[in-house]
Amino acid sequence: MIAEAGLAILWLAASLALLQCALAITGIRFNRDDIMAAVRPVAVVQGVLTLFAMAALIALFARSDMSVLLVAENSHSMKPLLYKIAGAWGNHEGSMLLWVTILGISGAAIAIFEWRLDRRTVIATLGAQGLIALGFFAFLLLSSNPFARIWPPPADGRGLNPLLQDPGLAFHPPTLYFGYVGLSVAFSFAVGALVTREVGPAFARAMRPWILGAWLFLTLGITAGSYWAYYELGWGGWWFWDPVENASLMPWLAATALLHSVNVLATRDGLRAWTIMLAVVAFSMSMIGTFLVRSGILTSVHSFAVDPARGSFLLVLLAIYIGGALALFAARIGTVRQGNTFDPVSREAGLVLNNLLLSVILGIVLIGTLYPLVAQAMGVQLSVGKPFFDKTVGPVALLLMIALAAGPMLRWRRDDARLLMRRMALPAGAALATLTALLFLTAGAGALPLTGLALAAGLALASVAPLWGRNLRRMPLFTWGMVIAHLGVAVAVTGMASEAAFTRERLVALRLGQSVDVGPYRVAFTGVKPQVGKNWSAIGGVLTARRGGGTAVLNPQRRYFSDPVTTTNESAILTAFDGQLYTVLGERNADGRWQLRLWWKPLVTLIWLGGGMIALGGLLSLIGRVTREWRTERRRRRVAAGMI
């Protein structure tokens, strides 16, 4: 009965999404306060119902109800409970239900907490949310029913893809979905503001927490996903420019540009049209990402759907939402008044440059991702891989780092170019000194990584410039967030550039007792032993790594899963203060030797440390902005009540 109840709840929630949209349109069209008043409670109930539907699906996976087709195809009774629960969204139908659930909860949150904006703008926003939800409800109920039954039920399920049987599955997809849906909320706010012609600082302040939250979750999701792929897939890389990786990167790039733009609109009443356009672009990128992963046009460890009909359905939704938003933008942008102007040398201009460079990177990634798919549809097979992206994105990213360093040193509205050069002298000197030292001390490293390391040093120094000469105890929390996030970029780039410039790799075949040098370590192959887990068996290698007077033992594995039948490589990683020793056990040769892949990756952990710092900066900024808005609103109400 749980499955039937979950399906009934989905139909009811879909009906409420239709009602929510209809009420919003009718209330605004005829200026009926009584009709508009009903939109908020409908949105809240819809959010609660979608949450119940998701809980029902998780319950079906947790109890291994093999009479449900989705459970039978993606779970197994012998799986650990964590993977049973995570399996609820580790598939096509479940992931889309999670998407809709977060969308419904977000709509409910807007209905409950957003009282600052003009009432008609909030109702228009909720109407746009209902329209988005309605399309995805239709997709679930008509082509991707997560509660479909199978008869007769199998004795047990096929099991979850072994590559997904990792704690990362419980964390990585939900964080990305929170990011995607946060961008849908920003999009709905933009649509609402265009409908009511209320594009201004108040609208930007209402939208900003959602953008900050979306950007924060996307940052966490991408960072966690990068490390998950790094240790789980056994390829030794942290980013492969896989189309599905790009599908998560593109919304993050758009959200980063939107975040900077909405700050200008909220605090300085500038970049009105640019902010609306970026809100549309950011949601468009999240929709394109959803289409790529779940349409079946990509074959990837990340992708789920393989049914072309589902891809066609998603393509129609993509065309409706993006096309409709662009049409509304074109029709109403003439009604958006110009905001405050600024000089070419100003912080606003620096943020515009920052956004333009982010947009260039976004365009490169979008073209590089979609062009092979378009060519394939025309019968031409081609590949756009890591070399293309490294050579095209890399130089633009370096320019972006320079803009990022200069931005916080600029003053709002108007500044002096000569004064800016003086402020930049110390970071520029640090970058030049670092580059000079690297050229003398290293050999064989590429120009791009070395330049990245030099600019990272300059950016690190420039990132803390807003703290110079100020009372740190009285610094706003969102300023600390900006400093930590920018510093995190410098730390992450240091890790990326060091890994690219100084990684050492060895592919060897060793007998027991033999040793090989890799980086600062001498690695001895000392044994092989069988190992057994809850739903797998493995052959594990025993490697002894020596460095100086220290010794460590690593156990890379080749795991064998029976449900489904799969062989995977489980890397073993030794983390030191200056990098990681990464080891993978391969097959046994006919002559008795075992294949081993060994990497020494200097400072690679800084990539994820930097990503964590960027996310922490976003969290501090979110808390700081929300608490300041709350205090301002509280003071306004007290003044209105005559208490002050």
BELGIFEN-V132567 format. One record per backbone hydrogen bond with DSSP energy under -0.5 kcal/mol. NH is the residue of the N-H (numbers start at 1). CO is the residue of the C=O. E is the energy in kcal/mol with one decimal. If there is no record, write none. Layout:
nh co e
NH CO E
NH CO E
This chain:
nh co e
5 1 -2.6
6 2 -2.7
7 3 -2.4
8 4 -2.5
9 5 -2.5
10 6 -2.0
11 7 -2.2
12 8 -2.3
13 9 -2.8
14 10 -2.5
15 11 -2.1
16 12 -2.0
17 13 -2.1
18 14 -2.1
19 15 -2.4
20 16 -3.2
21 17 -2.1
22 18 -2.5
23 19 -3.0
24 20 -2.0
25 21 -2.3
26 22 -2.6
27 23 -3.0
28 24 -2.1
29 25 -2.6
30 26 -2.4
31 27 -0.5
32 27 -1.8
33 31 -0.7
36 32 -2.3
37 33 -2.0
38 34 -0.5
38 35 -1.2
39 36 -1.3
40 36 -0.6
41 37 -0.6
42 38 -1.5
43 39 -2.3
44 40 -2.1
45 41 -2.5
46 42 -2.4
47 43 -2.1
48 44 -2.1
49 45 -2.5
50 46 -2.2
51 47 -1.7
52 48 -1.9
53 49 -2.3
54 50 -2.2
55 51 -2.2
56 52 -2.1
57 53 -1.8
58 54 -2.3
59 55 -2.2
60 56 -2.0
61 57 -1.9
62 58 -2.7
63 59 -2.0
64 61 -1.1
65 60 -2.2
66 64 -1.3
68 65 -1.6
69 67 -0.6
69 148 -2.3
70 148 -0.5
72 68 -2.4
73 69 -2.0
74 70 -1.0
75 71 -1.3
79 76 -1.7
83 80 -0.6
84 80 -1.7
85 81 -2.6
86 82 -2.7
87 83 -1.6
88 85 -1.6
89 86 -1.5
90 86 -0.6
95 91 -1.9
96 92 -2.0
97 93 -2.1
98 94 -2.3
99 95 -2.0
100 96 -2.4
101 97 -2.5
102 98 -2.5
103 99 -2.0
104 100 -2.6
105 101 -2.6
106 102 -2.3
107 103 -2.1
108 104 -2.2
109 105 -2.2
110 106 -2.2
111 107 -2.3
112 108 -2.1
113 109 -2.8
114 110 -2.0
115 113 -1.1
122 118 -2.0
123 119 -2.4
124 120 -2.4
125 121 -2.2
126 122 -2.5
127 123 -2.1
128 124 -2.1
129 125 -2.2
130 126 -2.4
131 127 -1.9
132 128 -2.3
133 129 -2.7
134 130 -2.3
135 131 -1.6
136 132 -1.5
137 133 -2.6
138 134 -2.3
139 135 -1.9
140 136 -2.3
141 137 -3.0
142 138 -2.4
143 139 -1.6
144 139 -0.9
144 140 -1.1
148 145 -0.9
150 67 -2.7
154 66 -0.6
158 72 -3.1
159 75 -1.9
164 161 -2.5
165 162 -1.2
166 164 -2.1
169 166 -2.2
170 167 -1.1
171 167 -0.5
171 168 -1.0
172 168 -3.5
175 171 -1.7
176 172 -1.8
177 173 -2.6
178 174 -2.4
179 175 -1.7
180 176 -2.9
181 177 -3.0
182 178 -2.1
183 179 -1.6
184 180 -1.4
185 181 -2.0
186 182 -1.9
187 183 -2.3
188 184 -2.4
189 185 -2.5
190 186 -2.1
191 187 -2.6
192 188 -2.9
193 189 -2.6
194 190 -2.2
195 191 -2.6
196 192 -2.0
197 193 -0.8
198 193 -1.9
200 198 -0.8
204 200 -2.1
205 201 -2.7
206 202 -1.9
207 203 -2.0
208 204 -2.2
209 205 -0.7
210 207 -0.6
211 207 -1.8
212 208 -2.9
213 209 -2.6
214 210 -2.7
215 211 -3.0
216 212 -2.5
217 213 -2.5
218 214 -2.6
219 215 -2.3
220 216 -2.4
221 217 -2.9
222 218 -2.8
223 219 -2.4
224 220 -2.9
225 221 -2.5
226 222 -2.3
227 223 -2.0
228 224 -2.5
229 225 -2.6
230 226 -2.0
231 227 -2.3
232 228 -2.4
233 229 -1.7
236 230 -0.6
246 242 -2.7
247 243 -1.5
248 244 -0.8
248 245 -1.0
249 245 -1.8
250 246 -2.7
251 247 -0.6
252 248 -1.1
253 249 -2.5
254 250 -2.2
255 251 -2.9
256 252 -2.4
257 253 -2.0
258 254 -2.6
259 255 -2.6
260 256 -1.7
261 257 -2.2
262 258 -3.0
263 259 -1.4
264 260 -1.4
265 261 -2.0
266 262 -2.7
267 263 -2.2
268 264 -2.6
269 264 -0.5
269 265 -1.0
270 264 -0.7
275 271 -2.0
276 272 -2.0
277 273 -2.5
278 274 -2.4
279 275 -1.9
280 276 -1.8
281 277 -2.5
282 278 -3.0
283 279 -1.9
284 280 -2.2
285 281 -2.3
286 282 -1.7
287 283 -2.3
288 284 -2.5
289 285 -2.4
290 286 -2.1
291 287 -2.4
292 288 -2.7
293 289 -2.2
294 290 -2.0
295 291 -1.3
300 298 -0.6
304 293 -1.4
305 293 -0.6
308 306 -0.6
310 307 -0.7
311 295 -0.6
311 307 -1.4
312 308 -2.2
313 309 -2.0
314 310 -2.6
315 311 -2.2
316 312 -2.0
317 313 -2.2
318 314 -2.7
319 315 -2.4
320 316 -2.6
321 317 -2.9
322 318 -2.2
323 318 -0.6
323 319 -1.6
324 320 -2.2
325 321 -2.3
326 322 -2.6
327 323 -2.3
328 324 -2.5
329 325 -2.6
330 326 -2.6
331 327 -2.2
332 328 -2.3
333 329 -2.0
335 332 -1.9
336 333 -1.2
337 335 -0.7
340 269 -3.2
343 413 -2.8
346 344 -0.8
347 411 -2.5
350 346 -2.1
351 347 -2.4
352 348 -2.1
353 349 -2.4
354 350 -2.4
355 351 -2.5
356 352 -2.5
357 353 -2.4
358 354 -2.2
359 355 -2.4
360 356 -2.0
361 357 -2.3
362 358 -2.6
363 359 -2.6
364 360 -2.3
365 361 -2.6
366 362 -2.6
367 363 -2.6
368 364 -2.8
369 365 -1.7
370 366 -2.6
371 367 -2.7
374 370 -2.4
375 371 -2.8
376 372 -2.3
377 373 -1.9
378 374 -1.0
379 376 -1.8
380 375 -2.9
381 379 -0.5
382 380 -0.6
385 383 -0.6
388 385 -0.5
389 385 -1.8
390 386 -2.9
391 387 -2.1
392 388 -1.9
393 389 -2.7
394 389 -0.8
394 390 -1.1
396 392 -0.8
397 393 -2.7
398 394 -1.8
399 395 -1.8
400 396 -2.2
401 397 -1.8
402 398 -1.5
403 399 -2.2
404 400 -2.6
405 401 -2.0
406 402 -2.1
407 403 -2.3
408 404 -0.7
409 406 -1.2
410 406 -0.6
410 407 -1.7
414 412 -2.9
415 345 -1.6
420 416 -2.1
421 417 -2.1
422 418 -1.7
423 419 -2.2
424 420 -2.1
425 422 -1.0
428 424 -2.6
429 425 -2.5
430 426 -2.2
431 427 -2.2
432 428 -2.4
433 429 -2.6
434 430 -2.2
435 431 -2.3
436 432 -2.4
437 433 -2.3
438 434 -2.4
439 435 -2.3
440 436 -1.6
441 437 -2.3
442 438 -2.2
450 446 -1.7
451 447 -2.4
452 448 -2.3
453 449 -2.3
454 450 -2.2
455 451 -2.8
456 452 -2.1
457 453 -1.6
458 454 -1.7
459 455 -3.0
460 456 -2.4
461 457 -1.6
462 458 -2.4
463 459 -2.5
464 460 -0.8
465 462 -1.4
467 464 -1.8
468 465 -1.6
470 467 -1.6
472 470 -0.9
474 471 -1.2
475 472 -1.0
479 476 -0.7
480 476 -1.8
481 477 -2.1
482 478 -2.0
483 479 -2.4
484 480 -2.7
485 481 -2.6
486 482 -2.5
487 483 -2.4
488 484 -2.4
489 485 -1.6
490 486 -1.7
491 487 -2.3
492 488 -2.9
493 489 -2.7
494 490 -1.9
495 491 -1.9
496 492 -2.6
497 493 -3.0
498 494 -2.3
499 495 -2.4
500 496 -2.2
501 497 -2.4
502 498 -2.7
503 499 -1.0
504 600 -2.3
506 598 -3.1
508 506 -0.6
508 596 -2.5
510 594 -2.4
513 525 -4.0
514 511 -2.2
516 523 -2.1
518 521 -2.5
521 518 -2.0
522 546 -2.2
523 516 -3.1
523 521 -0.5
524 522 -0.5
524 544 -2.7
525 514 -2.9
526 524 -1.0
526 542 -2.2
527 542 -1.1
529 540 -2.7
531 538 -2.7
533 536 -3.3
537 560 -1.9
538 531 -2.9
539 558 -1.9
540 529 -3.1
540 538 -0.6
541 556 -3.0
542 527 -2.9
543 541 -0.6
543 554 -2.8
544 524 -2.6
545 543 -0.6
545 552 -3.3
546 522 -2.3
546 544 -0.5
547 550 -2.2
550 547 -2.4
552 545 -2.3
554 543 -2.9
557 570 -2.3
558 539 -2.1
559 557 -0.5
559 568 -2.4
560 537 -3.5
561 566 -3.1
562 535 -0.5
563 564 -0.6
566 561 -1.7
566 564 -0.6
568 559 -2.1
570 557 -2.7
570 568 -0.5
571 231 -0.9
571 569 -0.7
572 583 -2.2
574 581 -2.8
575 573 -0.6
576 574 -0.5
576 579 -3.3
579 576 -1.1
580 601 -1.7
581 574 -2.8
582 580 -0.6
582 599 -2.6
583 572 -2.3
584 597 -2.0
586 595 -3.4
589 593 -3.6
592 589 -1.7
594 510 -3.0
595 587 -2.5
596 508 -3.1
597 584 -2.3
598 506 -3.0
599 582 -2.5
600 504 -2.7
601 580 -2.8
601 599 -0.5
602 600 -0.6
603 578 -1.9
604 601 -1.3
606 603 -1.5
607 604 -1.8
609 605 -2.0
610 606 -2.8
611 607 -1.8
612 608 -2.3
613 609 -2.1
614 610 -2.4
615 611 -2.2
616 612 -2.5
617 613 -2.6
618 614 -2.0
619 615 -2.4
620 616 -2.7
621 617 -2.3
622 618 -2.4
623 619 -2.7
624 620 -2.8
625 621 -2.8
626 622 -2.6
627 623 -2.6
628 624 -1.9
629 625 -2.5
630 626 -2.5
631 627 -2.5
632 628 -2.6
633 629 -2.7
634 630 -2.5
635 631 -2.4
636 632 -2.3
637 633 -2.3
638 634 -2.0
639 635 -2.4
640 636 -2.5
641 637 -1.9
642 639 -1.4
643 638 -2.9
644 638 -0.7
